[in-house]
Amino acid sequence: NNLPPRQVITALNKAFNIRFYCHNEVMNQFILIADFNNQNLGNILEMLAKSLGIRYEFASDNVINLYEEKN
């Protein structure tokens, strides 16, 4: 709760043994208030995408890229 996305992503890196790369530093201006306990990675990614207005793509088995949503 009340954490910038950068800190949330660091925790997710450890929890899921996956590496996230943020291609937009603007999203780090936000503060997240969310409960990711008992959620799978797919659900968490969808929550982040909707909350931060971003999209994500799997670059490899252990890498996920996060991008600003473009209209």
C-alpha positions in Angstrom: 0.0 0.0 0.0 1.0 3.5 -0.8 4.1 2.6 -2.8 5.5 3.9 -6.1 5.3 1.3 -8.9 9.1 1.0 -8.9 9.0 -0.6 -5.4 6.1 -2.8 -6.4 8.0 -4.1 -9.4 11.0 -4.8 -7.3 8.8 -6.9 -5.0 7.2 -8.7 -7.9 10.7 -9.5 -9.4 11.5 -11.3 -6.2 8.2 -13.0 -5.7 7.9 -14.4 -9.2 11.6 -14.7 -10.2 10.9 -12.6 -13.2 12.5 -9.4 -14.5 10.4 -6.4 -15.3 11.7 -3.5 -17.5 9.8 -0.2 -17.3 10.1 1.8 -20.5 8.2 4.8 -19.1 9.4 6.6 -16.0 6.3 8.7 -15.8 4.3 5.9 -14.2 6.6 6.1 -11.2 5.0 9.4 -10.3 1.9 7.4 -9.2 1.4 5.7 -5.8 -0.3 2.3 -5.8 -2.8 1.2 -3.2 -3.5 -2.5 -4.0 -3.5 -5.9 -2.5 -1.7 -8.4 -4.7 -1.7 -11.2 -2.0 -3.1 -14.5 -3.4 -3.0 -13.2 -6.9 -1.3 -14.8 -9.9 1.0 -12.9 -12.1 -1.5 -12.5 -14.9 -4.0 -10.9 -12.6 -1.4 -8.6 -11.2 -0.3 -7.5 -14.7 -3.9 -6.7 -15.6 -4.4 -4.7 -12.4 -1.2 -2.7 -13.1 -2.1 -2.2 -16.7 -5.5 -0.8 -15.8 -4.3 1.3 -12.8 -1.3 2.8 -14.5 -2.5 3.0 -18.1 0.3 0.8 -19.4 0.6 -2.3 -21.5 2.9 -5.2 -21.1 4.5 -7.9 -23.2 6.5 -11.0 -22.5 10.0 -10.6 -24.0 11.1 -14.1 -22.8 10.2 -16.6 -20.1 11.7 -14.4 -17.4 11.3 -10.9 -18.8 8.3 -8.6 -19.0 8.4 -5.2 -20.6 6.1 -2.5 -19.4 5.2 0.4 -21.7 3.0 3.5 -21.6 -0.3 2.9 -23.3 -0.4 4.7 -26.6 -3.8 5.7 -28.0 
